[in-house]
Amino acid sequence: MTTTDSSTRDQHIWFLATLGRDALLRALAPHNLPAAATRDPLSLAARCVIADPIGFPEAHRAAQTVLRQLTEAKTFSVTVIDDCGSVRFTGVVPVIGEHTAGGVTGQYAELLLLEEGGLMSKAAFRLSRMPTDTTWIIDTDFRRSGHPGAQQPFGSSRLGRKRTVLAPFASELDRLITQVQGSTP
C-alpha cells in the first residue's frame, strides 16, 4: 500500500498515533527501539508511514501491517449542524462488534473522525455500549498529541459523567453494528 496522497498519509499517521499505536509498538518491539523513539506517538507514526521500504524496512513493514485494518474499515459521512453552520465528517470504523472483557459483554467500536475538506479537525475514540446503555459511551479519546486523554476500561462501572458521541455518529454506529450482527451466522 503506497501512500502518496497527503490526506491519506495524514489519516494513516493519525490512525497509527492513536487507535493503532499499541499494535504498532508490538510490531516494532523485536527491533528494540530506544524509549525516546517511541515516546511521541505522532512522531513515531509519521516516521513509520514515510519510512523507505529499502532503507528502513522494519518501520515500513510495521506500519503496513497495522494499516491493513483500514483496508477493511467501514466508513460513513455525517453532516453536523450547530449554531456556527454545518460541518461534514467522514467516520472510519476499523473495529466494531460484540466484545467481552472481564465477564462483561457489550458492543465495542473504534472510530476515527475526520472533518471533510481539511484534516485539521481529527478525533479518535474507543467506544462501548453495554446492554444497559442507551447510546455509545466514550471509553478513550485521544488528544491532538496522539496520547490518550480520558481512559476507562471496556465494561467499567463508568463512575461520574458518561461522555457520549453526538447523535448522528451514534446513529451511524448503530447502523454499522446492525450490519455486522446481521452478517454473523
N, C-alpha and C positions, 0 to 999 in steps of 0.2 A: 504494500500500500504506500504509494508515494504521495506526499503532501506538498503541493506547490501553491495551492490557493491559500492566501494569508488567513482568510476567515476559517477555513478548515484546520489550518495549523493552530490557530488560536483556540478553536474548540478542543483539539487534541491536547494542547498544553493544559487547558483548564480542566479537562477530564482527568488527565494524569496527575495533576496537582491536588485534586480533590477526591472524587469518588474512586479513582483508580490508583491512588497513591500507595495504599497498602500492598496491592498486587505488584506495583512497580518496584517497591522496596524488596519484596520477596524475590522477584525476578533478578534483581541486581545483587542480592545477598551473597551469592557464591563468589562475587568479584571483590569482596572485602573493601568497599569504598570507604574512605575516611568519613567520620561523622560530619565534618564540615561540608562535605559534598552533598549530603542528604538532608541537611537541616532546613534548607529553604525549599519548600515544595514547588514553587513556581520556577525557580532557577533550575532545579533538578529536572523537572518535566520539560522545560524548554531545551535543555542540553540533550535530553534523550530524543526529543522529537526531531531536532535538527542534526542529530548525530549521523555522521557519514558511515554507511554500511561497510565500507572498506577500512577506514581509519579507526573507527570506534564501533566494531561490530556488536560488542556486548550491549552497549547502551541502545543501539539501534534495534537489535533483536528484542530486548526487554520492552521497549516502547511498543513495537509492533505486536508483540504477544498480548500485552494488556489492552491495546487499542482494538483488538479483534472483537471485544464486547460491543463496540459501537457499530460494527457492521450489521449486527442483528438487532440493534436497538429499535424500539418503537418510537415514533415521533408524532407530534401534533402541533398545530398552530392555534393560538388563542389571542383574541383581542381583549384587552382590559381597558375599561373606560373608567376614568376618575375625574376629579374636578379640573385637572390640567389638560384633559383631552383623552385620546386613545393611544395605546401602545400595543403593538403586535409582538408576541413572543413565540419562539419555537421551543417546544419542550422535547427533550431527548431522554428516553427512559430505557437505559441499558438493562435494568433488572426490575422485574415486577412479578409477584406471585405470592403463594402461600409460604409462610416461613414459621419454623418452630425453633424456639430457643428457651432453655430453662423450663421446659414443660409448658410453655405458653405458645399457642398457635394463633397467628393472625396474618394479615396481609403486609407485605413489605415492598417498597419501591425505592429506587434511586432515580433522582430527577435532576437534569441539567436544564436550566432556563437561560435562553439567550435572547436578548432583545433584537428583533429583526432590524436590519439597516445599520447595525453597529454593534460590535461585541463589547462595548464599554460596560453595559449592564449585564452581568453574568451572575448566576446563582447556582448553587448545587446543594442538594438536600438528600438525606436519608429519611425516609418516611415510614410510618407504620399505621396500621388501622386494626385495632383489636375488635373482637366481636361486640364489645360494649360501646365502641366509639361511633359517633355519628359522621365523622369525616376523617381525613388523613391528618395525622399529627406529625410535626417536625421533630424527629429524634436528633438529627445532627444537621447543622447548617455550616457553611464554610465562609470564612472571611475573604476579603479580596486578596490576602496574602496566600491563600490556599490552606491555611491552618484551620482546623475545626473551631467553630465558635462554641455554642452550647451543644453539649452531647449528653444523651441519655441512652442506655442500652435498650434494645428491642424488648418490648413487653414490660418495661419498668413500670413502677407504680405511678410515674409521672406526677410527682409532687409539684405543687404550685400551678401556675397558669399554663394551660396547654396551648402551645403555639400551633396554628394550623395554616395550611396553604389557602390561597384565595379560592372562592367557589368555582371559577372557570377551570382552574387547574385540577381541583378535586373532581369535577365532573369528567374531565378527560382521563384522569387516573381510574375512576370508577368504570368508564367505558373500556379502558385497556384491561383492567383486571377481569371484567366480564368476558372479554375476548379470550384471555389466557385460560380462564376456567372452562370456557366452552370448548377449547381445543384440546383439553386434557381428558384422556379416556377415563 
